[in-house]
Amino acid sequence: APGWASGDHKHYAFNHSFLKTGLPAVVAETAANAQKTTGLESNYLAAISDTYTAIIGFITRHADAAAELASRADGPDRERLTTMARTCAAITTRPPETFAEAVQLYKFMYRIRCDYHTATIGRLDQYLYPFYRDDLAAGRITREGAMELLRELWTMFNCGQTLTNLMLAGQDREGNDATNDLSYLMIDVSLTWPSPEPYVNVRIHARTPP
């Protein structure tokens, strides 16, 4: 429709493979593939590489800004800003390795892709669970710490968008139950955080746990 910012209206979840590969890998792969072909396909792949290069630069500027603010801060503010700078810098050079890094990278990519109206989230409990699981096992995070990061993410989901559909649980490709601890945490955050978004949907099947 005229006046809308894009043709798909964000009614489908975007590809989350960047959480596994990291941004530099996308730049390198698309640039290399662009050299293997010609014409529109080559231009398209080169444009993807250029776009992700720009995204890395965008995140780097946030890392530098946080580091600058940290240098002039004291106490808890200095610690918070230093952590922000370190997290942002890390995800510009490699795939995310922690739950906090994965959430931060997702936040950047979501805001870059989405503008002022609707945006489908998709199966976020599945995308982020490996990072949460590994952090929990290693003692790098607690359930309350994870909930705090999710509350910040939920706040972002309420910055002007509507119909931000979140899908939880369901089954994996082999038909196994895909419900995990992050599924429950996301439900808990949605029930306790005073925000209308996202709209929570749960996939139910015969072996869905109570």
C-alpha positions in Angstrom: 0.0 0.0 0.0 1.3 3.5 -0.7 3.0 5.1 2.3 4.2 1.9 3.8 7.9 1.5 4.3 8.3 -1.9 2.7 6.5 -4.5 0.6 6.4 -7.4 3.0 5.1 -5.3 6.0 7.3 -7.4 8.2 4.7 -10.2 8.4 7.3 -12.9 8.3 10.3 -13.5 10.7 13.6 -12.6 9.3 16.5 -15.1 8.9 18.2 -15.6 12.3 21.3 -17.4 11.0 23.5 -14.4 11.9 23.2 -15.6 15.5 25.2 -18.7 14.5 27.5 -17.3 11.9 28.1 -13.7 13.1 28.1 -10.6 11.0 31.7 -10.8 9.5 30.9 -14.3 8.1 28.0 -12.9 6.2 30.1 -10.1 4.8 32.9 -12.5 3.7 30.5 -15.2 2.2 28.4 -12.8 0.2 31.4 -10.9 -1.1 33.1 -14.1 -2.1 29.9 -15.4 -3.8 29.5 -12.1 -5.6 32.9 -12.7 -7.3 31.7 -16.1 -8.6 28.8 -14.7 -10.7 27.8 -11.7 -12.8 25.0 -9.3 -13.5 22.1 -8.8 -11.1 23.0 -11.8 -8.9 26.5 -10.5 -8.4 25.2 -7.0 -7.7 22.6 -8.4 -5.2 25.3 -10.4 -3.3 27.6 -7.4 -3.2 24.8 -5.2 -1.9 24.2 -7.7 0.9 27.9 -7.6 1.8 28.0 -3.8 1.8 24.8 -3.7 3.9 26.3 -6.0 6.6 29.5 -4.1 6.5 27.5 -0.9 7.2 25.7 -2.7 10.1 29.1 -3.6 11.6 30.1 0.0 11.4 26.8 1.1 13.0 27.3 -1.3 16.0 31.0 -0.2 16.2 29.9 3.4 16.7 27.6 2.3 19.5 30.5 0.4 21.1 32.7 3.5 20.8 30.0 5.8 22.2 29.5 3.5 25.2 33.3 3.3 25.9 33.5 7.1 25.8 30.7 7.5 28.2 32.2 4.8 30.5 35.5 6.7 30.6 33.7 9.6 32.2 31.4 7.7 34.5 31.8 6.2 38.0 30.5 3.3 40.0 27.6 1.2 38.6 27.2 3.4 35.6 30.8 2.9 34.6 30.5 -0.9 34.9 27.2 -0.9 33.0 28.6 1.2 30.1 31.8 -0.8 30.0 29.8 -4.0 29.7 27.8 -2.4 26.9 30.9 -1.3 25.0 32.5 -4.7 25.4 29.4 -6.6 24.2 28.8 -4.4 21.2 32.5 -4.6 20.2 32.5 -8.4 20.5 29.6 -9.0 18.1 31.3 -6.9 15.4 34.1 -9.4 15.1 32.7 -12.8 15.7 29.4 -14.8 16.4 27.8 -14.1 19.8 29.1 -16.4 22.5 26.8 -15.5 25.4 23.2 -14.9 26.0 23.8 -11.2 26.5 25.7 -11.0 23.3 23.0 -12.9 21.3 20.3 -10.7 22.7 22.3 -7.5 21.9 22.9 -8.6 18.3 19.3 -9.6 17.9 18.2 -6.1 19.2 20.4 -4.4 16.6 19.2 -6.5 13.8 15.6 -6.2 14.8 15.7 -2.4 15.0 17.6 -2.1 11.7 15.0 -4.3 9.9 11.9 -2.9 11.5 10.6 0.6 11.5 7.5 2.2 12.9 4.8 -0.4 12.3 4.6 -4.2 12.6 7.3 -6.8 12.8 7.1 -10.6 13.3 9.5 -12.0 15.8 9.1 -15.7 15.2 10.4 -18.5 17.4 12.7 -16.5 19.7 12.9 -19.1 22.4 14.4 -21.5 19.9 16.9 -19.0 18.4 18.2 -17.8 21.8 18.0 -21.0 23.9 21.5 -22.4 23.0 23.1 -19.3 24.4 20.9 -19.3 27.5 21.5 -23.0 28.1 25.3 -22.8 27.8 25.5 -19.7 30.0 23.3 -21.3 32.7 25.5 -24.5 32.6 28.7 -22.4 32.9 27.4 -20.2 35.7 27.6 -17.1 33.6 24.0 -16.2 34.1 21.0 -16.8 36.4 17.4 -17.1 35.4 16.7 -13.7 37.0 19.6 -12.3 35.0 18.2 -13.7 31.8 14.8 -12.3 32.7 16.3 -8.8 33.1 17.8 -9.0 29.6 14.4 -10.2 28.3 12.7 -7.3 30.0 15.0 -4.9 28.2 14.2 -6.7 24.9 10.5 -6.5 25.6 10.9 -2.7 26.2 12.4 -2.5 22.7 9.4 -4.4 21.2 7.2 -1.5 22.5 9.0 1.3 20.7 6.2 2.1 18.2 5.6 -1.3 16.6 2.3 -3.3 16.9 1.4 -6.9 16.1 4.9 -8.1 17.1 4.0 -11.7 17.1 6.2 -14.0 19.2 5.9 -17.8 18.7 6.9 -20.2 21.5 7.4 -23.9 22.1 5.9 -26.3 19.5 8.0 -29.0 17.8 11.4 -29.3 16.2 12.1 -30.7 12.7 12.0 -34.3 14.0 8.7 -33.8 15.8 10.2 -33.7 19.3 8.7 -31.2 21.8 10.7 -28.0 21.5 9.5 -26.4 24.8 12.4 -25.2 26.8 13.1 -23.1 29.9 13.4 -20.0 27.8 9.8 -20.6 26.6 8.6 -20.3 30.2 10.8 -17.3 30.9 9.4 -15.4 28.0 5.8 -16.2 29.1 6.7 -15.0 32.7 8.2 -11.8 31.3 5.1 -11.2 29.2 2.8 -11.8 32.2 4.8 -9.5 34.6 6.2 -6.7 32.4 3.7 -3.8 31.8 3.8 -3.7 28.1 1.3 -4.7 25.4 3.9 -6.1 23.0 4.8 -8.7 21.9 1.7 -10.8 21.2 2.6 -14.2 22.6 1.5 -17.3 20.7 2.2 -20.9 21.8 2.3 -23.9 19.5 0.4 -26.8 21.1 0.8 -30.5 20.2 0.0 -33.8 21.8 3.1 -33.9 23.9 3.2 -30.2 25.0 4.1 -30.2 28.7 1.7 -28.7 31.2 
